[in-house]
Amino acid sequence: MAYAVLRRSSMMKSMATGIGESWRRFASVAVGTDLVAAAPNVSLQKARSWDEGVSSQFSTTTLSDIFVGKKVVIFGLPGAFTGVCSAQHVPSYKKNIDKFKAKGIDSVICVSVNDPYTMNGWAEKLEAKEVIEFYGDFDGKFHKSLELELDLSSALLGHRSTRWSAFVEDGKIKVLNVENVPSDFKVSGGEVILGQI
């Protein structure tokens, strides 16, 4: 067990510098995984203003509410307002939203290890809030449960998420794409997963 933890820690450091192995071997999620069961008692925080947070008594959304009985495309990324995330990742889903809807997708979701207020400001800046649902994983529990977390302290971001995407039907992962390093944008974009649904 100690060896596995050590190896994973070493791999994460390598990933942060761009020379690691594929995340597919280390993440606890895979095609067929039930996301709700894989992250028990984990909730996400829908993007909102501070006033909306106060009026909702800082409510959270359960994974069951997000995934059960629905067809969902979800993508995770290292952080709001960061380079590839803002310039490529979110736009690749925003410009293809009609194609996702045509394939019967109920919702397209962006999740990041950020608070819901930052996610709200970012969604508004990208003019994507009306077509993509943004959620904050404020304490990183969602990504930790899936073993998709990444230490990006070297970039002054702290513990974040790697870059990934998934097609989830009734809570079960049907398609999963995980980038080798967070700066990559090769397999997690909107166009790629559109072709996999």
N, C-alpha and C positions, 0 to 999 in steps of 0.2 A: 504493500500500500504506500509506504514512504517513497519507494522508488517511482511509483506512478505519479505521485504528487510532485516529486522533484522533477521528473521528466516533463510533466505538463507545465510547471513553472518555467523551466528552461525553454520549452517550446514557445511559451507566451512572450518571453523576452526576445527570442529570435524573431517572432512574428512582428513585434513592434519595430524591429529594425529592418524588416523586409526579407529575411532569409529563413523563414520557418517552413515547417511541413504543412500539408493541407489540413485545414480545420475539420474536414469531413471525418478524419480518424479520431478526433478527440471530443467533438461535441456529443452530448448525450442524446440529442435529437437526430432523427433520421426519417426517411420516408416510412410512413406507417405509425409514427409516434402520435399519441394523443396529447396534444399541447396542454389541455386542461389538467390532465393527470400528471404530466411531466413537471408542471409548475403549480403544485397544490397551494391553496391559500394565497396566491399571488393576484394582485389587482393592478390595473394601470390607471393613469390619470389623464382623462381627456383634456386636450389643449383648451385653455380658457384664460380669460383675464382674471386679475386678482379679485375684482368685485364679483365675478361669476363664481369664483372659488368660495368666497365668503358666503354668498347667497345659497350655494349648494351644500354648505357646511363641509366643504373640502371632501366631497364624495369621490369615490373611486369606482371603477368599472371592473367587474369580475371577468375572468377569461371565458367563463361560460356564456356571459351576456354577449361577448364579442364574437365567439366562434360557433357555439352550439346551434345546429340547425341552419347554418349559413355557409355560403361559399365566399371565402375571404382570401385576398392576396395581401400579404403583410411583408414589409421590408424593414430591416433594421440597419442603422448606420451609426458611425462613431459620435456625431454631435451636430446639434443645430448650429447654423451660421458658419459651418466649416466648409472648406473648399469644394471637394468632390461632391459632398452631400448636397450643397446648394446649387452648384453649377451643372451637375449631371444626374445624380441619383433621383432626387425628387422630380426634376423636370421630365425624366424618362417615364415616369408614371402619370404625371399631370397631362402630358400631351397625348397619352394613349388611353385616357379614362373611358372614352366612348367605346373603344375596342374591348376593354375589360367588361363593360356593362353588356356589350353584345354577346359575350361569352357566358353571361349569367352570373357574373361576380356581384355579390351583394355589397361589398365594401372593399376599398383599397386603403390599407392602413400603413402609416409610417410610425415607427417607434424608435425612441432613442433614450439613452440614459441622461435625461434632462428633466427639469421640473416642468409642469404643464404650462406655466406662464411663459417660460422661454420658448417652448414649443408653439405656443399661440402667437407670439410676436414673430417668430420665424415663418410660420405658416402664412401669416398675413403679408409679410414682406415678399414671400414667393408667390403671393396671390393664388394659393393652392388650397386654402381652407374649405372652399365650397365643394371641392371634388375629391379630396383625400382627407381621411380622418387621421389626425395627429394625436399620439399618446405619449406621455412621459412615463418612463420607468425610473422614477426619481431616485430610488435607492439601489437600482440595478438588480433587484431580486429576480425579475423575469429572465434577464439574460444569464444571470448566474445559474438559475435552475436549469437552463438549457445548455449550459457550458459554452455560451457564445460571448462571454465577457472577455475583456482585453485590457491590460494595464497600459495606458497611453500617457503615463506620467512624464515620459521624455518629451512629449508634445504639450505638456502643461494641461492635459485634459483629465488626468486621474484615471479611475477605472471606468471603462466605457464598454461599448459593444463592438464586435467586429462588423463587417459589412455583409449582409445576407438578405435573402428573399425566400418566401415560401408561398405555395398555394395550399390552403387549408380548407377541407370540406368537412363540416360537422365536427370540427375539432381535431380531425386527423390530417397529418401532413401528407399531401399527395406528391408535392414537388418541393425540393429543398436545394438552394444554391448558396454556397458560402465562399466568399472570396478568400484567397490564400493570405493576403495582407490587407489591412484596412484602406490603404491608398489605391488598391486595385479597383477597377470598375469593369470587370470582364463578364461575370456570370449573374450578377444580381440586379441588373437593370430591367426596366419595364418591357422592353422589346424581347428580351430573352425569355422571360417567364410567360409572356403572351403566347409564344410559340410552344410552350410546354403544357398549356392547359387544354 
